[in-house]
Amino acid sequence: MTEVLLKIGELAARAGVSIRTVDYYTCLGLISPAQRTAGNYRLYEPGDVERIHLVQRLELQGVPLDEIATAFNTRQADVTPILDRIDEDLRALHAATESASPEAHGVLAAIATRVHSLVTLALDIPPLP
């Protein structure tokens, strides 16, 4: 069974965003129309609703839209080296907290929490087809 493609207004309504947001995300390369109708209307995959939600979650974490677009368009198939490097950095961060002042400890803990959140979101980015 094939999925029914969505017009821009339908996608916007399902994602809870404005048509202007869908248009902007399309211009940035965050989402792409699956095809166009004979009347030149853009049609989107239903999965683009989740992609819009992912973009919004990443943006809430402070990731700029241009960086999100770059990540979507250049996603490496094997993220193991990247995750290993992040793990090393987190270990160094945890080691630094042991000798840090209470104020610095709080800041380092907040940074570690943010990194964890960003890694979790990054793992939600689907691989390139």
N, C-alpha and C positions, 0 to 999 in steps of 0.2 A: 504494500500500500504506500503510495507516495504522499508526502506531507503537502498540505495546502500552503502555498506561499502567501505572505502578508503584504498588503499595501502599506505605505509609509504610515498612514493614520492608524491602521490596525496594529502595527508594530508599536507605535508610540503609546497607544492606549493600553496594550498588554504589558508594556514595560513601565508604564506609569510616568512617562516623560512627554515632553512636547514634541511636535513634529519638527520644530526647529532644532531640538537636541538631536533627533535622529539624523537630520540633514547635516548638522555639524559633525557628528561622529562619523558619518559617511565621508565627508570632505577630509577628515583627518586620517581616514583609513582604519578606523576602529571597527567598523562594520562595513560590509559590502553587499550591494544588491545581488541576489542570486541570478536575476534576469530582469529584463524589461518587457513590458507589454507592447503590443502594436502601437498603442497610444503613448508610448515612452514613459509609462508609470514604472517606478522602481518596485520590485517585488523582493521581499526578504524571507529568509528561512525562519521558522518558528524558534530555532535555537538562538537567534540573535537577541531574543528577549533576555536570556541568561547572560549573554555576552555584554549587553548594556548594563545589567545589574553588576557584573564583575567589574566593568569599567568604573561604575559609580563607587563600588567598595574600594577599589584601588585609589581612586581620586580622593575619597574620604581619608585615606591613610597618608595623603600628601604626595602621591605619585603624580607628576605632571602628565597631562594627556599625551603630549608628544612622546614621552618615554613609554607610556602604555602602548601606543601605536607601534613604536619600535620593537617592543617586546613581543607583541602579537605577530609582527611581520618577519621577525628574525629568530623566532624561538628555536633553540637548539633541540634536536631530538633527544640528546643525552644530557640531562641536567646534573648528572652525578658530580662532575668536577666543580660546578658552581656550588652545589650543596655542600661538598666537602670543604670548600673554601669558607663558606658561611659558618660551617660547624667549627672550623679552626678559629675563626674570629670570635665566635660565641664563647669558646673555651678560654681564649685570651681575656675576654671581657669578664667572665666569671672569676678567673684568677686575679684580675685587677680588683675585683670587689672585695676580696679577702683582706687586702691591705689598705683599702680606701676608708676615708672618713665616712661617718653616717650619712652626711649630705651627698657625698659622691656616690655612696652605695645606692642611695635612692635613685639618683640619675642613671647610673649604670643598669639598675634593675629595670627602669622604664625603657631604656634603649633596648635591652634584651627582649622585653615584652613586645616592643614595636617590631623588632627584627623578626621575631617568631610570627607575628601577625602578617607581616609582608611576605614571608616565605610561604605561609599557608595560602595566602591569596595567589601568589605566583604559581603555586602548584595547581591552582584551578584553571590556569590559562591552558586552553586546549592546544595540542600540537598542531603544526601546520598540516594541511591535508596532503 
